[in-house]
Amino acid sequence: METSTRTLLFAAELVEEDGTYALVVQDMRRGTVQTTPVPKAMVDKLPAFLSALAAKLNPIPPRRRW
């Protein structure tokens, strides 16, 4: 029986405060945190971006024809 170990490398949060957005990324290995402002237009597109990324990384195999 194989066992696997999962290690958290980065943790990210998208936070909103008073109508402004910021991406906060914590590097768990180095113990550092980086914060960058994010425009609302980018926040609105995030679900579509994540879907596209998931589709690219985990493509659905083509269907076989009968």
Secondary structure, DSSP 8 states (H G I E B T S, - for coil): ---------EEEEEEEETTEEEEEEEETTTTEEEEEEE-HHHHHHHHHHHHHHHHHHS--------
